[in-house]
């Protein structure tokens, strides 16, 4: 176990299932969307775009969208979904040179991608580079308390690559990190946190899956942050 999940082999399964997943449709997405500003007329990056759900939402609400994903297959799926409405690139979202210029963007949106990144400071520094002063970053990621049982073994303050089995996708690897390992790199990159959200599931979640609804009402699985690029 040496790196986070390679999404190329599971991209099609992910795209076929993600829009129906309660944790996405009725938990992560409503909370992330609630943090977005009015996007009409904004230049927006969808960082780690996957099959393009957020990019589609953004273009349908009037944004000028660039979407990037490190997985070539995910980028293909996003491009098929978006057509000519957005520019889709196969790229590391921490290396945007040649795709996005300095201070070119009003907003970056990144859904459930940061926990696949080993080193957050270079990523956040790159995002600060491409955002205009006052530009905003909205992202979701695994909550630091995502798995309390595992924390008893790894310790809360450790950043560790962990592995678990997701029934719909198979073996998944991602980084578990404490809150300070997210907030401190944000500050160092010149971001000011405006909102930090531990979301609650939508009421419809309960009717579909009462057990997981009850769990999410006790402890969050995801964390959402809206931050503003400060200074010149």
N, C-alpha and C positions, 0 to 999 in steps of 0.2 A: 504494500500500500504506500505509494510514493507520491501520488498527485491526486487532485480532485477529479471528479467524474468527467470522462470524455462523453460529451452529449451526441457525437455523431452517430454511434450505433443505436441510440435510443430516441433519436429526434422524432422519428415518425410515430412511435408509440406515445411519446410525450405530447406531440401535437394532436393526436387523435383523442387523448384523454383529458388534457389539462382544462379545457373550457367547461367540462362537466364536474371537475373535482370541487367538492364543497370547500376545501381549504383555500382554493383559489377564488372561485366564483362568489362565495358567500362569506369570505373572511379577509383574504389578502387584498383583493381588488377593490372592494368598497372603501376600505381604510386608506389605501394608497391614493385612490382617485380623490378622496375627500381632502387630501393635502395639496392637490394641484391648484395653481392659479388659473385664471382664465387663459386658455392657451391659443386662442385665435390670433393669428398674426405673429406668433412667436417662432423663433428658430429653436428647435428641440432635438436633442439626442436621446434615442432609446438605446441605452447601454446594456448589452446582454439581452437582445430583443427576443430571443427564442423564435417561435413561429409567428410572432408579429401582432399579438393581441393589443398590446399597448400602443404600438405604432399605428395600428388601424384606428384605435380610439382617437389618437392625437390628430391624425390627418382628417378624420371625420368631424373634428371640432375646430378645424381651421389652422392647424399648425403646419409649419414647414419642417419636415421630419427627415433626419438622418438616423438610420438604424444600423447597429453593428452587433455581430456575434462571432465568437471565436470558432463556433461550429459551422463548417461549411454547409452541412445539411440543414441546420436551423436557418441559416441565412437564405438558403434556397426556398425553404418553406415560407419564410417571411416575404421574400420577393414575389413568390407566386400569389400570396395573399394580398399584397399591396399594389402589385403592378407598377405603373409609372407614378403612383401617388407619393412615393418616398424613395430615397436613395438608400439601398441596403448594401452593406459591405461585410465581407469576412475579415474580421480584425479583432485583435486584442483590445479590449476597451480601455486598457491602460496605455496604449500606444496609438494615438490618433493622428500623428503627423502624416500629412498628405491627404487626410480626410477632412479634418477640421482645423481651421486657423486659430490664432490667438484671439481671445475675447470675441468669439464669433456667435456664441449661443446665449439664449435667454434662459434655457431650462434644460436640465438633464433628468431623465427618469430612468430608474434602474430597479427592476422587479426581481427579487429573490435571486440575485446574482453575486452579491458581495461575499457570501459564504463559500464560494468556489475560488476565491482569490487568496493566495497565500500571504501576500504582502500588500497591505492597504495603503501605506503612505505614498508610494509612487502612483498608484491609481488615483488617489484623491488629489495629489499635486497636478496630475494631468487634467483632471476634470476642472480644477481651478484655473488652469491655463486657458481652456477653451471657453469658459464662461465669461460673460461680460461682468463688470463690476455691478453688484446688486443682483446678478443672476442667481437662480435657485437650483438646488439639487433636491430631488425627492426620491428616496429609495426605501425598499423593504429588504429585510434579511432575517435569518433565523434569530430568534431571541436568545440572548446569552443563557437564559434558563430553559432553553429548548428541551433538554433532557436531564432532569434532576438526578435520575439514577446514575447516568454516566458521569455527572459532575462529582459524584461521591468517589469515583475512581480517578478521574483526570485532575480534579481540582478546578475551582472556578476561575482562578487567575491564569491558568495555562491556556495558550492558543494551541490547539491540537487538531491534526487531521484525523477525523473519525469516519467510521463506516457503519452503515446500517442497511437493512433490506427494506425496500419499498415494494409492496405487493404488485403494483401496477407497472414498475420500471425495473426492478431488480436491485442489484448491489449499487449503492450510492456512497460517494465519498465527498466530504466537505469539511470546512474548518469551523470549529467551535471556538469562540473567543469571548472574553469578558467585555462588558460595556465600555470600559476605558480604552480597550484596544480598537474601538470604533470612534469614540468621541475625541480622543486625544489626537489621532491623525487628522480628523476633520479640522480641529482647531489649528494644528500645525500648518495645514494647507490654506488657511485663511478663511475658513467657513465659520459662521455663527449659527448655532442651532436655533431655529425658530419654534419647531414643534418636535416632540418625541412622543410617539403614540404606541401604547400597548393595546392592540385592538380587541374588540369583542366581536363574536360571530353575529351575523345577521339573524333575525328571528326565524327565518325560513330554514336555517341550518338545523334547528332543533327537531323539526318534523322529519327531516331526512336522516338524521344521525344523532339521536339523543345522547348517546354515550360520549362522543367526541365534543358535542356541544357543551355538555356538563364539564368536560375537561378544560375546554377553552374559556369557560366562565370562571374557572379557578386559577388557571395559569396560562399565559400567552405562549404561543408557538412562534410568532413573528414579531418583529419590531419595525416601525416605520419612523423615518426621520425626514423633516424638511429643514434644509439649511440654506443660508444665503452667503454668497461670496462677498466678503467684506473688503473694503478699501479699494484702491485704484487697481 
